[in-house]
């Protein structure tokens, strides 16, 4: 009998479950006991004019045989449009009502290769005899980001998963490269390091920060996996520990991810961009993040721009007997307080960025938001 590993406090990202085989993916997760996965995300340069990738394509994977799968087995299919249908009547039911087809039927395996495109390839990783992670060999592609991660965790380990907020921020970076070219940037709550890796394709230096040796080790591993991808642009990533609940950067020499004096000096002298992706799910952590932003920006030598992405998460609560979005509401309150407060010789103004920029990855943009916070000197 299979051991069910999902519990009442298990949190699951939806990045990998919007597929026709999502039920089989859940079975597979329970069967193997929540291992470390490696997913290949391809940058869709030729399709960056898509308003919503979820409406135009669908990811098909064979999750029953995940351990033997490589990139060429991943399929993406173009959804049928009105021009592809011979008559409008094919969309009508018996009463004449329109039935919108958002997902095409699963194609025959014989015709699958005609539509093949390597976009997402989740592969289960196993531990070798010497403790080294052994990964299956897949086709190498200079436009493919390789990320090691888990797929379901307790709330305190959600940084080990990949979240949609990282994709919306990555899309913005790729579509507005001139804004970040050659800069020094800081990511708060980097998790797997996905957005830092994207930033390093245009930035000169990225300080990729989070808390916890196991999470930082996973992040460091992902940086190593994508080293050649970043070297094309000459960017570098420094994985560091930055605890929002502490007032100082960690300088303990016994900590592998400590800050050296040179790091601290360079960080405060050169940083002009701070960004965080989908870290607003706990009120206490949200408070700590804004305090960290205040503390850091007061010490920076240069003007700084802050980018924050987040997902509105709706839940039914017995307290209000209604559907609420408490974490988002708390974020907006903190953002408003951050704007109205006087930060030394400057004040901050926040502006929501409309999600009209190109989409380079396959994911749902629904309920996602991106905010830009800029400093204005006080007279």
C-alpha positions, -999 to 999 in steps of 0.1 A, spaced: 0 0 0 13 35 -9 23 58 19 4 90 17 28 119 23 3 148 20 -8 161 54 -31 189 65 -3 214 66 12 205 31 15 233 7 16 226 -30 26 250 -58 4 249 -89 33 254 -114 34 217 -123 -3 207 -118 -19 226 -147 -15 196 -170 -39 170 -183 -20 144 -163 -21 163 -130 -39 134 -112 -11 110 -122 14 135 -109 -2 135 -75 -2 97 -74 35 98 -84 44 123 -56 28 101 -30 44 70 -44 80 83 -42 77 102 -9 83 138 -20 118 137 -35 139 165 -50 129 172 -87 147 189 -115 126 208 -139 137 223 -172 120 256 -180 125 269 -216 124 306 -224 99 310 -251 115 338 -271 94 331 -302 62 332 -283 67 363 -261 37 380 -275 13 356 -259 -12 374 -235 -19 342 -217 1 310 -224 -25 289 -206 -51 298 -232 -29 290 -262 -11 258 -252 -12 229 -228 16 209 -213 14 171 -217 37 149 -196 39 112 -189 40 113 -151 35 76 -148 71 71 -160 88 102 -147 121 85 -139 127 76 -175 116 108 -192 138 133 -210 130 167 -227 120 153 -260 91 135 -244 75 167 -232 48 180 -255 30 213 -259 0 216 -282 -16 246 -298 -52 249 -288 -77 250 -316 -90 284 -327 -122 293 -346 -103 293 -378 -93 257 -372 -130 246 -368 -149 240 -400 -182 253 -387 -193 273 -357 -219 246 -350 -192 224 -336 -190 247 -306 -227 246 -298 -246 222 -276 -281 209 -282 -297 241 -269 -275 263 -291 -253 275 -263 -216 282 -270 -192 257 -254 -157 271 -253 -129 246 -258 -100 257 -237 -80 225 -239 -75 203 -269 -80 165 -266 -50 144 -259 -33 136 -293 -23 101 -304 12 91 -294 19 84 -331 14 121 -339 30 135 -307 64 142 -322 49 165 -348 41 190 -319 70 184 -296 87 213 -279 108 210 -247 94 235 -222 90 218 -189 106 185 -179 102 175 -143 127 147 -135 129 129 -101 165 130 -87 179 102 -66 208 101 -42 240 83 -52 260 61 -30 284 89 -21 256 114 -14 259 131 -47 228 140 -66 226 119 -98 205 135 -126 193 120 -158 209 133 -190 186 154 -211 192 175 -242 212 206 -234 198 240 -245 212 274 -239 177 288 -233 167 262 -207 168 270 -170 174 239 -148 159 242 -113 161 216 -85 131 219 -61 105 200 -42 68 199 -51 50 198 -18 63 210 16 51 223 50 45 260 51 80 267 66 97 251 36 77 267 8 109 283 -5 120 249 -18 91 250 -43 87 271 -75 59 297 -74 42 317 -101 52 350 -87 88 342 -97 77 338 -133 59 371 -135 90 389 -122 113 369 -145 91 379 -175 94 415 -166 132 413 -163 135 396 -197 112 421 -213 128 451 -198 165 441 -199 178 476 -204 164 486 -170 187 460 -152 217 458 -175 250 460 -156 233 467 -122 239 452 -88 207 436 -74 195 420 -42 168 393 -41 151 388 -8 136 354 -1 151 339 -32 140 303 -25 153 281 -53 171 310 -69 150 310 -102 145 348 -104 181 355 -94 193 333 -122 172 352 -147 184 386 -133 220 375 -136 216 372 -174 215 410 -175 228 423 -142 265 424 -132 261 411 -97 231 395 -79 230 389 -42 207 359 -39 195 357 -2 174 335 20 176 317 54 185 281 62 215 260 51 194 234 33 176 260 13 207 279 5 225 247 -6 196 240 -30 199 276 -43 237 272 -47 231 240 -66 207 257 -90 232 285 -96 258 259 -105 235 241 -128 229 273 -148 264 287 -146 270 285 -184 236 302 -190 246 332 -169 281 334 -182 268 343 -216 260 378 -202 289 379 -177 267 381 -146 275 365 -113 254 354 -83 265 354 -47 243 332 -25 241 348 10 221 344 41 199 373 50 175 370 79 147 395 79 144 392 117 180 403 123 193 439 120 227 430 107 241 410 78 256 377 90 294 378 92 301 345 110 331 330 92 319 295 101 288 301 80 293 290 44 269 318 32 282 346 54 290 382 43 326 392 41 337 428 46 342 432 9 307 418 1 291 443 26 311 472 12 302 464 -24 266 457 -16 260 490 1 280 510 -25 266 495 -57 231 480 -52 204 498 -72 177 471 -75 159 451 -48 134 424 -57 113 397 -41 90 372 -57 59 358 -40 70 361 -3 37 376 11 19 347 26 25 353 64 17 386 81 47 385 104 71 378 76 55 406 55 61 430 84 97 418 87 103 422 49 92 459 49 113 465 80 142 450 61 136 471 31 135 502 53 167 492 71 187 483 39 176 513 18 186 537 45 222 524 42 225 522 4 248 548 -12 227 550 -44 190 554 -52 172 521 -54 141 507 -71 122 479 -55 101 453 -74 77 430 -56 56 403 -72 28 384 -54 -2 362 -59 -36 370 -44 -47 339 -26 -84 336 -17 -96 315 12 -130 309 29 -127 318 66 -151 309 94 -142 342 110 -159 362 82 -180 334 67 -168 347 34 -140 344 9 -111 367 19 -76 375 9 -60 383 43 -24 380 33 -29 403 3 -48 429 24 -20 429 49 5 434 22 -14 464 8 -16 479 43 22 475 48 28 490 13 6 520 21 25 525 54 58 523 36 47 550 12 33 574 38 63 571 62 92 595 58 124 575 52 152 598 62 158 622 32 134 604 8 99 590 5 87 560 -14 59 558 -40 44 525 -52 29 518 -86 14 486 -99 29 474 -132 2 463 -156 9 427 -168 10 437 -205 46 427 -210 55 395 -229 52 361 -213 83 339 -217 73 309 -195 42 286 -194 21 295 -163 -12 311 -153 -11 349 -148 -44 350 -130 -44 367 -96 -7 378 -100 5 414 -93 38 432 -98 46 464 -79 74 489 -84 85 512 -56 107 542 -63 123 567 -41 116 605 -43 140 629 -25 124 651 1 128 689 -3 
